[in-house]
Structures are given as structure tokens and as C-alpha cells.
Amino acid sequence: MVDGIPVEGVHTFGSPPVGNTYWMLVNGSTSLADKTWRWAAEGDTVSTLPFFDMTFNLSPKPLPSEIYFHVSRVNTLFANGNISIDGE
């Protein structure tokens, strides 16, 4: 349940990291973490980019609020139609 709304699942497709440190801690400590699926196409660079500092501040040590993380583990969609679920 998020803000009183029952959530059956969350799916992200081809997305860069989506949440900062605080978001990661909150998401990881809720039942939503078990209902979240991250999907990426094989070879999609956007979903693998290491945007640790989404503010594009090139300082060597970003603040914790500037570091972004992916949702769950990645599931991969292949061009031949195969799917890898959670690295299997």
C-alpha cells in the first residue's frame, strides 16, 4: 500500500537509476521492493549508465542525496525473444 492505494506491482522499462539514497532506503524497507521489476533490452546503454551523480555535478564526492540507484535487479529482454529474469 502506498499513500493508501494498494500496489500490485511496479515495472520500469529501460530506465536510468531512479531514486536517491533516501528513496532506496525507503523502497528497500517496504513491501513494494518485492513487487518491483526492472526491465532492460539487451545492449540498452541508458539502463546501464552509471549516473551516480544525476545533478551532473562533476565534484569527486557527490552528496548522498545526489547518488541515484536502480530499482531491484535487472530483467533482460533479448532481440531473439528470450528473457532473462533477475539474472537467470
C-alpha positions in Angstrom: 0.0 0.0 0.0 1.4 3.4 -1.0 -0.5 6.5 0.2 -3.5 4.3 0.9 -3.5 2.8 -2.6 -2.9 -0.9 -3.0 0.0 -1.6 -5.3 0.1 -4.9 -7.2 3.5 -4.2 -8.9 5.8 -1.6 -10.4 7.6 -2.1 -13.7 10.3 0.2 -15.1 11.5 -0.2 -18.7 14.9 0.9 -20.0 15.2 3.5 -17.3 18.4 5.0 -15.7 18.7 4.9 -11.9 15.5 6.3 -10.5 15.9 7.1 -6.8 18.4 8.7 -4.4 19.8 7.3 -1.2 16.8 8.1 0.9 14.4 6.7 -1.7 16.5 3.5 -1.9 16.3 3.0 1.9 12.5 3.6 2.0 11.8 1.4 -1.1 14.0 -1.4 0.3 12.2 -1.4 3.6 8.7 -1.7 2.2 6.7 -4.5 0.6 7.0 -2.5 -2.6 10.6 -3.8 -3.1 9.3 -7.3 -3.6 6.8 -6.1 -6.2 9.2 -4.1 -8.3 10.6 -5.3 -11.7 13.3 -3.5 -13.7 13.3 -4.4 -17.5 16.1 -3.6 -19.9 16.7 -4.5 -23.5 20.0 -6.3 -24.3 22.6 -3.6 -25.2 20.5 -0.7 -24.0 23.1 1.8 -22.6 20.6 4.0 -20.8 19.7 1.3 -18.3 23.3 0.5 -17.6 24.8 4.0 -17.4 26.5 4.8 -14.1 24.7 8.1 -13.4 25.8 8.2 -9.8 25.5 12.0 -9.8 22.3 12.9 -11.7 22.8 16.6 -11.0 25.8 16.4 -13.4 27.9 18.0 -10.7 31.4 16.7 -11.5 32.7 17.0 -8.0 34.7 13.9 -7.0 32.5 13.2 -4.0 28.7 13.8 -4.5 26.4 14.2 -1.6 24.4 11.1 -0.6 21.2 12.9 -1.9 22.9 13.2 -5.4 23.6 9.5 -5.8 20.9 7.6 -7.6 20.2 3.9 -7.6 18.3 1.4 -9.8 15.1 -0.4 -8.7 15.5 -4.1 -7.9 17.6 -6.4 -10.1 17.5 -6.2 -13.8 15.5 -8.5 -16.1 16.8 -8.5 -19.6 14.8 -8.7 -22.9 16.9 -10.1 -25.8 16.4 -9.4 -29.5 15.8 -13.1 -30.2 12.7 -13.1 -27.9 14.4 -14.7 -24.9 14.0 -13.2 -21.4 16.4 -13.4 -18.5 14.6 -13.0 -15.2 16.7 -11.5 -12.4 20.0 -12.6 -14.0 19.0 -16.3 -14.6 
